[in-house]
């Protein structure tokens, strides 16, 4: 179309056609059905291996998991119809496999049954997932509450100091038979704060300040507040001996700073600081130093006649599993001890599912992280991009730290494997992360403007 005026002719472009992407809720529902069926098959396989019959609660387990998954799917279909169809089925499958593994280990410890409590926490996690998907119409609303989030995160991180240490670390709040780990909730709140602050100051962070060597540093006025918050949170965690979460927060801070500024120098600085901090804490803190020594010489306790430690038993489990595993219910990873259902549950998966099953689990985690990064690349607003990348990085860093610890790649940190391990706080937090990823992916695909969005 041409428009003439004052002797000039101006070309007026027609409005861009509205592109409507397929919602793909049917794909999501089909994948959820597959996830529930695989979980029920695993539950039945454990019963057949241990008792020679299908467990009497198999139907109830399948129905309970199926109802929870269906309710979550209906919430997504209702409030986020354009969301990515993969995160929810992945969460259902990982949660279902975790319940199966915990039930399998419960059979070895009749006096300490964790699967019923884990199912209750799964219900709470899916309930919170539904609330977030249904109530949070626009993820950008969270940007307004950045400082409320950081204040709440610091309070949550500080509360365990008032309670006795458990296994050498002050990371739990225990009241009677009820316990929670506040640091799990704090990591999501800190991700919201980091995303909001970096989105508001990304230009100043990237270009302001003096240049040192090959790196452009931001001004202290801009970088100071976020560094102070990060140092405060990590310092509290170090005092509580929660080195795993402190390492997670450090990695989250560096990754989000790199995404906000596009400066690769931050990655190098982060790695150097992480290495320096790890060496310093490893030598100065006796609890951490002990874990480093076990990592360096995992068989030392056997040679000293004291029997295998937890890491040695974990390595034995992976070795016994081989390529295809011993089969669900036929392993001996319970010999690891009290942490078999939490820190070392990955050893049970490695022994009974083998390298093939373990690789499949890692592929599921990789897909979840990849879909989070994809949503971050597709969404338009900087806050949504940083928030999604930060949340996906939490999952990626946590999986790396835990898998590296139980396989002997890095020293143990005492964290919970997302969705798999016993731990209600971790499970609820991970369902919240999936809900936020779905909200952002819905915004990205609904506002599709011709870019490549899968």
N, C-alpha and C positions, 0 to 999 in steps of 0.2 A: 504494500500500500504506500502511495506517495502523497505527501501533504505539501502544498505550496503556500508560501507566505513571504511578503516583503522581498520578492525577487529571488527567493531561495526555494529549493526543493529538498525536503527532508524525508528520508525513508523511515517509516514507522514499522517496527517489527510487530508481527502478530503475537499475541500472548502465547507463551509456551504451553503446549498441550499437557493436560493433567494426565500423569502416568499412574495408574493404579496397580500396585503390586499385588500378587496373590497373597491371601492371608495365611494359607498353609496350616490352618488349625487341624484339618484332617490328618495331615502328616504327623503333627504333634501327637494327636490322639493315638494313631497307629503305633508310634514309637513308645508311647507310655504303656500300651497294652503289652508290647514286647518286653519292656523293662520289668513290668509286674510279673509276667510269665517266667522270665529268667530268674527272678528272685525266688518265686515259689518253687521252681525246679531245684534251685540250690538248697532251699529249706528241706525239700523232700529227700534230696541226695544225702544230706547230713543224717537224717533219720534212718534211711536205708543202710548207711554205712555203720552207724553206731548201734542201732536197735533192730535192724533187719526188717523194718516196716516203716510205712509213711507216718510221720508224726501226727498225732491226733489233732494238733492245732494248726495243721497246714492250711485247711480251708479258712479258718479264722484269720490267719496271718495274711493269706492272699486277699481276702475280702477287705481287711483293714487297710492294707497298703493300697489296694485298688481304689477304695473309697477316697482316701486321702489324695491320691494322684488325680482322680476324677474331679474332685472339688477344686484342686489347684488349676486343672485344665479349664474348668468352667469359668473360674475367675479371670484367667488369661483371655479366654474367648469373649468374655463380657467387657473387660476393661482395657485389654491390650491386644486387639485382634490382629494387628500387624507385626506382633513381636516375633523374634527369631524362634522357630519351632524346636530347636535343639536343647537349650539350657534346661528346660523343665524335665524332659525325659532323661537327660544325663543325671540330674539331681535325684530323680526317682530311682534310677538303676543303682547309683552309688549308695544311696541310703538303704535300698533293699539288700544289696550285697553286704553292707556293714551289719545290718540286722542278722543276716545269715551267719556271718563270721562270729559275731558276739554270741549268738545262740549256740553255735558249735563249741565255743570255748566254755560256755556255761555248763555244758554237759560234763566237763572235767572238774568243775567247781560247784557242786550242788548247793553249797552254803553261801555262794556269792553269785547270784543270778543278776546279770546286768541287762539282758535283752528286754524284759518287761519295762524297765525304766527308760531304756533307749527308745522303745516304741512310744512311750508317753512323750518324750522329748521330740520325737519325730512329728507327733501330732501337733505339739506346740509350734515347732518350726514351720510346718506347712500352714498352720493357722496364721502365723505372723506373715508368711509369704502372701497369703490371700489378702490380709489387711493392707500390706504395702501395695500390692498390685491394684486393689480396689480403691484405696483411699488416696494414693499419691497420683493425682491426675497429670502432673508435670514435674519431672525430676528437678527442674530449675528452681522449684520452691525451696529445696534444701539449701540452696546457696544463701538464702536470707538468714539461716540459722547456723552459720559457720561457727561463730564464737560461742553460741550455746552448745554446739557439738563438742568443741574443744574443751570447754569447761567441764562438761559431763564426762568426757574421756579422762581428763586428769583426775577427777574425783573417783572414777571407777578404778583407775590404776593405783590410786593411793590407798583405797579401802583395805586391801589385803594386808597392809602393814600392821593393822590392828588385830590380826588373827594369827594363830600359831602357824609355824612352818610345817609343810607336808612334804616329806621326801627331800628335805633340804631347801625348798623354795617356798616363798610366801606369795602364792598366786591364787589362793582359794579363799572364799568366804564360806565358812561352815556354821550352820545354825541347826543343831540337832542332827537329823538325818539328811538335811537338805544342804547342798553345796553348789556354788556357781563359780565360774572363773571370769571375773570382770574384764580382764584384758582381751578376751575374745570379742566383747561388744565394743571395747574402746577402739579396736583397729578399724572398724567401719566408721565410727565417729571421726577419727583422725583422718581417714581418707576423704570424708566430706569436707573437713576443714582445709586440708592441703589443697584439694581441688578448687575450692572457692577462693582461697587466698592467691594461689598461683594463677588462676584464671583472671583475677582482677589486676595482677601485677606482672603478667608475663612479659610485657614489652620492657618494663624497667629491669626485670631480671635478666633479660637477654642482652640488652644493649647499654645499660647505664653502668657507671663505675669505671675503675681503672683497669688497664690491661696488664697482666703479669704473664710473661712468657707467651704462650700461645692461647691463653685463656682470658676471656673478658669477664671480670668479676662484677656483680651488681653492687650497688651502694649498700652500706650497712643499714640505712634507714629502711630499705625495702626488704633485704634478706634477714635483718635482725630478728623481727618478730617470729617468723616461722622457724628459724634456727633455734631461738630460745624455747619455743614450744617443743620442738623435737628433742633438744637436749634435756629438757625437764622430764619428758615422758621416758626417754631412754635411761636417764639417771635413776628414776624411781624403779624401773624394771631391774636395773643392775643391783640396786639395794635389796630388791626382793629375790634376787638370784634367778630371775626369769629371763635367762639369756636368749632363749629361743624367740620369745616375743620381741625382745629388744633388737635382735638381728632382723626380724621381720619388719619392724618399724623403720630401721635404718635403710633397708632395701627399698621399702615403699617410698620413703622420702627421696632417695636418690633417683629412682625411676620416674617419679612424678616431676621432679625438678628437671630431669632431662627432657621429658615429653613437653613440658611447658616452655622451655627455652630453646630446645633443639641443639644444645651445646654438648657434644660428645665428651668434652673435658670433664663434665660432672661425673660421668661413669668412671673415668680413670681416678678422679679424686675420691669417689666413693669406695672404689676397690682398695685404694691405698689406706684410707682411714679404717675400713673394715678389717683389713689385715693387721694394721697396727693395734686396733682395739682388741681384736681377738687374741693376739699374742700377749698383750698387757694383762687382760683379764684372765687368760689361761694360766699365767704365772703367778698372779697376785691373789686370785680367789681360790681357796682350797677346794671348794665344791666343784668348780669348773676345772681346776687343775687335775682333780681325780678323773674326770671324764676324758680329759685330753690324754692322760696316761693310759686309760683303758683303750682309747681309740688307737694309740700308738702301738700298744702291745695287747691285743684282745685275748691272747692265749696265755698271758702271764699268770693268771690265777690257776690255770690248769697245771702249768709247770711248777707252781709253788705248792701243789697238792690241795688247793682250796676248792677245786671244782670249777666248772665253767661259769663265767659271769653272763649277764644278760646279752651283751653284744656277741659273745662267743656262741651262745645258744641260738641267737638270731642268724648268725652266719651258718651254723649247722643246719638250720631250718631251710635256708635258701639252697644249700647244697643238696639236701635230701629231696627237695622238690624237683630238681632236674628241669627238663624241658616241659613236660606235660603235668607234673605234679603227682602227688600220691593219691589225690582224690579227696573231695570234701569229707571231713570227719575221720580221715585216716592218718593225720599227721600227729606230731608230738610237740608242737610249738608252745603248749601250755607249760613246758619245762622252763620257759623264759622267766616265769614268775608273775609277780603282781601286775606288771605292765603289759602283759600279753594282750589284754583287751583294749589297751589305750595306745601307748607309745609304740609298741611292737606289733600291732595287729597286722601290719604289712608283712611280717614274717610268716604269719599263718596263711595269708594269701599266696606268698611265694612258695611255701612248702606244699600246700594242698592244690593249688591251681597251676603251679609251675611257672617257668619263664613265660610261657605263652599267655597264661591268665594274668600274670603281673604286667606284661606288656599291654594287654587289653585295658587294664585299669589305667595305666599311664596314658594310653590313647584317649580314654574318656576325659581325663583331667586336661589333656592337651586340647581336646576339642572345646571344652568349656572355656578355657583361657582364650583360645583362638576366636571363639564367637564373641567373647567380651571385647577383645581388641578390634574385631571387625565392626562391632557396634560403635566403638569409640571413633573409628575412622570415618564412619558414615554420618554420625550425628553432627549437626551444624555448630552448636554452641560450645565454646571452650570449656565451660564447667562440665557439661555432660561428657565431653571427650576425656578430660582429665579424671573425672570420677570413675568412668567405666574402665579406663586403663588401670587406675589404681586398684579397683576391686578385683579385676582379673589378675593383676600382679600379686595381690595378697594370696590368692589361690596358688599361683605358680610358685611363689617363694616358699609358701608353707609346704607344698608337696616336695619341693627340692630339699628343703632343710630336713624334713622327716625321713624321706627316702634315703637321702645321703647319710643320715645318722644310723639307721638300722642296717644299712648295707656296708657300713664302715668307710664310706667315702669322706665324711666329715665327723667331728665329735658329736655325740648325742646332745640334744637340746631339750627334750621333754615336752614336745608339742604333740597335738592330736592331728591325725590324718583327716583331712576334710571328708565329712559324711561317713567315713568308715569306722573310725575309732569310737570307743565309749567316751561319752562326754556331751552332756546336754547343752552347755554354753556354746561349744564349738558347732554343734549341729544346728542350733537355732540361728547362730550368726551366719553360717553358710547358706541356709535357706533365705536369709535376708539379702545376702549378696546376689543370689540367683534372681530374686525378685527385682532388685534394682537393675540388674543387667537386662531383664526382660522389659522393664519400663523404658530404659534408654533405647533399646533396640526397636521398641514400638514407635517411639518418636522419630528415630532415624528412618525407618521404612515407611512410616505414614507421610513424612515430609520429603519423600523421594523426589529428586529434581533432575534425574537423568544420569546421576553417577552410578557406578557399579556397586550395587548393594545385593548381597545374596540372602 
